[in-house]
Amino acid sequence: MSVRKQQLLKQHRRNKRIAMLVIVLGLVLLGFTAPLWLLPLAVLLLWIVHEAWFADHLFYAPQDDYQYRFPETIEPRDLLIVDGQLKLDHNTESDLEQSTLIAKVQINSSWLGRWFDPSVYIGNDQQTFERAAQGIRYLNLTGQAEALLVEGLSVRGRLCTLASTVQLYVFNQPCPVAENIMILAPHADDAELAAFGLYSSADNVSIVTLTQGEIEAEHYQRLGLSAQHAAQLKGRLRSWDSIAIPLWGGVPQANCVQLGYYCMQLPNMVQQPDVPFASKQSGEADIRRARQHNPLQLPADATGLPTWSNLVADLAACLLHFKPAVVVMPHPEIDPHADHIATTQAFFQALEQSHWRPQRLFLYANHLHDNDRWPMGNANTGVALPPAMVELPADEIFSYVLNDAQQMDKAMALLMQHDLQPAPPFKKRVRRMIQQVLTGRRWPKTGENEFLRKAVRKHELFWVREL
């Protein structure tokens, strides 16, 4: 956790303690000066207000600018908002149709935008930001180049205003669908969350899943299983998901590999590369059972030991076997999940051992440090750049555009994932109902899991690095 995030989290907790103290004192005072029946009503009202407006996990100041920098070769082009239209400078070259387009804008939330989600309607899209957002934000215009060039894009803020001057960043990274792509997924469903639209459109894709994803199997204990047997069942199911569900996106089983390591043990394995780390919950310590459907022999098949050295050797073998030109994997600076960070570390160590070297990395973020609602807003809308409160490496951006049919197929792929099928906890369902009634938030009809709102969008977003 960064120093900045620690400070914001400390400030958030301090403010929450002060607010709770004020509330308790107010309730005590109410108990002395008002009828007793008002006390439980006041408690209920305060709880509803908290669930509606103060339950978001946002650990940064929404008044701060996003801190992005791009390669020096990417020079911004000036746009103007004139009479509700976003227009290009007439002297600007029109080489935008196949490009990723990111617009740097200055937004200013209205007073209602502090209580409801502010958003920007841009052409045929809507992109949403955090409540009370002020300062520099980045809209994703990819897929709307033709309208921008011909007549301009209609633009208006909902519960926010935009400065009239906008800067357009044009990224010309070629679309990789005709190249040989390998996707590294720390868990079953990570490939689909990050890149289903991309990989279902590609000619040659392999998917390598590192872990069984067996922990947190309480949902299966309701079947009468012990915690250990529930974890074993979940590991089997998610291992099957990693091999079978990609077929929905056109990836054959012969191109899918399950390595079978254990969930949330990768960070421990990094520290002691030759020490086996068994599952925390299933009681298993041999990774070979999860590999029974793999299309190729791997180094760790000899012993089945869940060690870091075996994991790195397995990845090196996968690189040599599939020979990808593009590797899609978690972003080491943006995605904070411990297994995701370790996946990236394992890849770079495998690269040192492998005789094959990819050309480009496409980095994704299925989680964020500071905002668990990103991408914000409704399903099937666009994806603006995520919060970045400290400068990130100066990567190029690639945004893949999904049409309506691809978005529906992606939603169905996610619904097949066993880990995304259980209903949310009762408290979360109640919170969602309160937010829907009082704040106008909406969730998709396709399913209850939050990833069906966050991941099924018009854009899939990647940060691109050359190797």
Secondary structure, DSSP 8 states (H G I E B T S, - for coil): --HHHHHHHHHHHHHHHHHHHHHHHHHHHHHHHS-TTHHHHHHHHHHHHHHHHS-S-B-S-TTS-------TT---EEEEEETTEEEE-TTS----TTSEEEEEEEEEE-SGGGTS--EEEETTEEEE--TT-EEEEEEE-TT-HHHHHHT-EEEEEESEEE-SEEEEEEE----GGGSEEEEEESSTTHHHHHHHHHHHH-SEEEEEEEE------HHHHTTT--HHHHHHHHHHHHHHHHHHGGGGGT--GGGEEEEEE-TT-HHHHHHSTTS----SSS----GGGGGTT-SS--GGGGT----HHHHHHHHHHHHHHH--SEEEEE-TTT---HHHHHHHHHHHHHHHH-S---SEEEEE-SS-SSBTT-S-S-TTS-------SS-----EEEEEE--HHHHHHHHHHHHH-GGG-S---HHHHHHHHHHHHHH-----TT-SSTHHHHTSSSEEEEEEEE-
